[in-house]
Amino acid sequence: MTDSKKNILLGVTGSIAAYLALDLITDLRSEGFAVAPVMTRDAHHFVTPLSLQSFAGREVVEDFFSLPGRAKPIHIELAKWADVILVAPATADIIAKLSHGLADDVLTCAALASDSPLVIAPAMNDKMFKNKFTRENLKRLEGVGAKIVPPVHGHLICSDEGMGHLAENASIVKAVKAALS
Ligand SMILES: Cc1cc2nc3c(=O)[nH]c(=O)nc-3n(C[C@H](O)[C@H](O)[C@H](O)COP(=O)(O)O)c2cc1C
C-alpha cells in the first residue's frame, strides 16, 4: 500500500450508526484522504463490506485469518500505511477494548501496532455513553493521546432522543485534520 495522500484507516464497528460511515467515507475522500475501511465482526450486522468497499474504492479488511499467503500480516501493513486511525462509529465495546489494549481483531491489532494518532467518534445509547465504565474508558484513551469526537444530542433508536448520536461528519473531519497537523 503506497499513496501520496494522507491515509485513514477507518474502523467501523457494530453500531446502528455504522451506515453513516458510508457518507463519512465520501466526505473524507472529497477532502483528499485515502480511506481503508476495517470492519469488526459485529459491524456486518449493520453495514455490508460491499457498500464500504464501493464507497472507499478499495478493499475492505474484515478478518486476518482469511487472508493467507501475505508476506506481512494485514494489521501490521495497515498500521504502517495509516497516517491516522479513525474509529467511527465507535461502540462502547471497542472503546473498552482499545482503552485496555485488547487485540482480538484486525482493528484492535492495527491500533496497537501503530504510532499514528487515534481519533474516536462514539455512537451509542445515551445511558451507555454516560455509564461510568464508558466515561472512564474514554478518559483513559484521552490520557494516552487519543482524540475523542463527542457524540451529539439527537435521535436514537432505543429512545426518542439522547446524547449518543454520532457526531456530524464536519466535526469528525476537523478532528482528523487536527490530529494530523
Ligand atoms: C440493534 C442494535 C444496535 C446497536 N447499536 C449500538 C450502538 O450504537 N453503540 C454501541 O456501543 N453498541 C451497539 N450495539 C451493541 C453492539 O452491537 C455490541 O456491543 C457488539 O458486540 C459490538 O461489537 P464491536 O465493538 O466489535 O463492533 C447495538 C446492538 C444492536 C442489536
PDBQT file of the ligand as one rigid body, heavy atoms in Angstrom, charges set to zero:
ROOT
HETATM    1  C1  LIG A 201     -29.859  -3.044  17.021  1.00  0.00    +0.000 C 
HETATM    2  C2  LIG A 201     -28.570  -2.849  17.776  1.00  0.00    +0.000 A 
HETATM    3  C3  LIG A 201     -27.945  -1.626  17.754  1.00  0.00    +0.000 A 
HETATM    4  C4  LIG A 201     -26.759  -1.428  18.450  1.00  0.00    +0.000 A 
HETATM    5  N1  LIG A 201     -26.171  -0.192  18.420  1.00  0.00    +0.000 NA
HETATM    6  C5  LIG A 201     -25.088   0.038  19.185  1.00  0.00    +0.000 A 
HETATM    7  C6  LIG A 201     -24.515   1.331  19.214  1.00  0.00    +0.000 A 
HETATM    8  O1  LIG A 201     -24.942   2.273  18.535  1.00  0.00    +0.000 OA
HETATM    9  N2  LIG A 201     -23.425   1.521  20.014  1.00  0.00    +0.000 N 
HETATM   10  C7  LIG A 201     -22.903   0.514  20.800  1.00  0.00    +0.000 A 
HETATM   11  O2  LIG A 201     -21.950   0.786  21.543  1.00  0.00    +0.000 OA
HETATM   12  N3  LIG A 201     -23.394  -0.736  20.736  1.00  0.00    +0.000 NA
HETATM   13  C8  LIG A 201     -24.481  -1.003  19.961  1.00  0.00    +0.000 A 
HETATM   14  N4  LIG A 201     -24.998  -2.264  19.915  1.00  0.00    +0.000 N 
HETATM   15  C9  LIG A 201     -24.313  -3.355  20.624  1.00  0.00    +0.000 C 
HETATM   16  C10 LIG A 201     -23.096  -3.827  19.797  1.00  0.00    +0.000 C 
HETATM   17  O3  LIG A 201     -23.509  -4.258  18.510  1.00  0.00    +0.000 OA
HETATM   18  C11 LIG A 201     -22.334  -4.961  20.514  1.00  0.00    +0.000 C 
HETATM   19  O4  LIG A 201     -21.796  -4.469  21.733  1.00  0.00    +0.000 OA
HETATM   20  C12 LIG A 201     -21.254  -5.549  19.644  1.00  0.00    +0.000 C 
HETATM   21  O5  LIG A 201     -20.720  -6.696  20.274  1.00  0.00    +0.000 OA
HETATM   22  C13 LIG A 201     -20.145  -4.554  19.343  1.00  0.00    +0.000 C 
HETATM   23  O6  LIG A 201     -19.080  -5.211  18.665  1.00  0.00    +0.000 OA
HETATM   24  P1  LIG A 201     -17.806  -4.416  18.100  1.00  0.00    +0.000 P 
HETATM   25  O7  LIG A 201     -17.454  -3.375  19.092  1.00  0.00    +0.000 OA
HETATM   26  O8  LIG A 201     -16.744  -5.475  17.982  1.00  0.00    +0.000 OA
HETATM   27  O9  LIG A 201     -18.179  -3.899  16.761  1.00  0.00    +0.000 OA
HETATM   28  C14 LIG A 201     -26.168  -2.491  19.191  1.00  0.00    +0.000 A 
HETATM   29  C15 LIG A 201     -26.790  -3.748  19.178  1.00  0.00    +0.000 A 
HETATM   30  C16 LIG A 201     -27.969  -3.908  18.488  1.00  0.00    +0.000 A 
HETATM   31  C17 LIG A 201     -28.615  -5.276  18.498  1.00  0.00    +0.000 C 
ENDROOT
TORSDOF 0
